Amino acid sequence: MNQSEGPAGTEKINTDIITLTRWLTEEQRKHKEATGDFTLLCHALQFSFKSIAYYIRRASLINLSGLAGSSNTTGDDQKKLDVIGNDLFVAAMKSSGMVRVLVSEEVEEAIVFEENPNSRYAVVCDPIDGSSNLDAGVSVGTIFGVFLLAEGSKGSKEDLLHPGTELVAAGFTMYGASAQLVMTMRGGTVNGFTMDNALGEFILTHPNMDMPKKRSIYSTNEGNSKYWAEPVKEWCESMKQAEKPYSARYIGSMVADAYRTLLYGGIFAYPADKKSPKGKLRILYECAPMAMVFENAGGQAVNSHMRRMMEVVPEHIHDRSGIFMGSYDEVQKVIDIHKKHGSLSDSAIKAWVNLNPSTPWANKLAERIKGLPFGQYLHTSPPRRRALTGPVDPAQLSLWQMFQTFSLPDPEPQTSDQSSSAFLTKLPLDVRMMIYEMVLGGMIFHLDAASPKGRILLQVCKQPSAINDANHLCHELSAIPPSSAPREDYKDATGLLPLLVTCRQVYSESIETLYSANTFEFTKHSAAFRFLKVMIPPQRLHDIRHFRMRMQLPHHPTINSRSRRDWQDLFSFFAHEMDGLLSLRLAVQMLQPAQASIQTTKDAEGAEWVMPMITMATDAHRRRGCRVELVTGGITHDLQAISRSLILEYPNETAEAMLELTSVRVHESIRLSMGGHG
């Protein structure tokens, strides 16, 4: 920044001040496709923050403290400033002309601005969070989030029942000794601004905020500890009993506690408990925006079920949740303690049941959690349709049927269950293995999910020779009934699982073949991660030999610390958890911001984000001959071929130098595939 010196003995004066208005304008210039609508919306938001800050400073002087005589839609007593803050926010969003729908904590229903029928944005907010502390002069704040409405949306509260991953921007303003605004955008960095009352402007004072990975500070209301679940009690006690006990810092105002945690590190927790089984904080306009800020600053945020807070979908606009958010390692400690107690979600258990109902791993884990009779399936195979000898006793129905994997009709007369196949047991093991490989192997599975919470669907590829074709028809899972989807009649089920559940012996002998003798191709990386990390047992990851995945990158992989870590963790996962891979193909679609960034990045600098991929590919090829391919802009980059050509070109270079050279060359190849200049 430019500094101008005044007369001798006076302080230096900063003359190159970055205001919020200037910062927004500069950010807009980086996106050629920007229309300016979002910038205008942000100007309306900052006017709201300035107005609320003004009234809070004068609250005691003009009799704005105390109750307004009513309660809001979530049951909290309204302060006079709650009402004024809400009115200010509504007026600002309405007059901006950029907002179609507004959700406020103070209003029961979503507010639809009919005056703005063509507006593309929806805003969610808690105008004055922590208002119960106002009379005591404690810092309070405003929390906000911005959604982009779907094309053709007319604007309704249903348009806002989406996870935090759909937010395009989020942040909060804390009104204390000075007004502090913290703001972030999807995939971007976190920036902090301080209100200069003399200038009437928010000034950039904390650019690119990156919170510490760990810090021995915790912030939670221990007065509720008697109502906490056991894992939460153990977590809290572990901090007190640590070799160096944690420091406790709790203000009782979420925005103030969150801002301190963001600056200094540590963890903020407001868990669900026996008094509030769902939690106290609102998902849409408190938890999700805060989670976006903390994740983009390098931290984590999860709910009381240890699910990523950004992925939680509210059931209604004022739905509640518990939350743990803060430094990455501190939140991870909470997750690890819950894992030890087996506190996992019902949906995860059902997913394991549907895919691997009889593994000892699922049996041991899930029976401890929910008491579900997994063991019943281990000793009772699903009834098989054979000669009609009598009705099936409902008590004999396996867990497989209880979850309706094949949507069986009402029980019909059948024989008793078989524990093994007499025909197969008479064949030598090597012959049985050949049969399994012929029946189960040599296929390409297209897997996808219609929604983040939807069931993983499987389609056996009908055109394996055209698998690399961009217009491959088998990718359209929505138009083709998946072969493993539930059917009206069992005899029509043509998927692979009927063979696997014939008997325990067939399952135990053939399950490895299912994973090792086929190619798994995911059309969405979100479905792939859920499949790999939740739906299959860890030991089966080592059996997968061929894996293909499509990814969308809206922003550069190293745009912030969280993105950088996620990118590195992805290839670490391939290297260590899927250490049986023989081929890996990643088709990466770079959206406009990411593509523009890569096109203008120098290859030597861009090598940083390519290097984790090259490191994994080099090690996997050296250990087991694994071939790794990357597809960008319709061009396939064979990483091993590029590495071999460089070895011939530079035969005397060290392994470290070759790694850097390969990363630079691969980045050059990626950049050129996206239309970058040579």
Beta strands, then each sheet from edge to edge (+ up, - down):
strand 1: 3-4
strand 2: 13-14
strand 3: 67-71
strand 4: 77-79
strand 5: 99-104
strand 6: 111-112
strand 7: 121-129
strand 8: 140-148
strand 9: 167-175
strand 10: 179-185
strand 11: 190-196
strand 12: 201-209
strand 13: 217-219
strand 14: 247-248
strand 15: 267-270
strand 16: 281-282
strand 17: 300-302
strand 18: 320-321
strand 19: 323-326
strand 20: 444-449
strand 21: 456-460
strand 22: 519-522
strand 23: 546-553
strand 24: 583-590
strand 25: 627-632
strand 26: 635-638
sheet 1: 1+ 2-
sheet 2: 3+ 4-
sheet 3: 6+ 5- 7- 8+ 9- 10+ 11- 12+
sheet 4: 14+ 13+ 15+ 19- 17+
sheet 5: 16+ 18-
sheet 6: 21+ 20- 22- 23- 24- 25- 26+
end
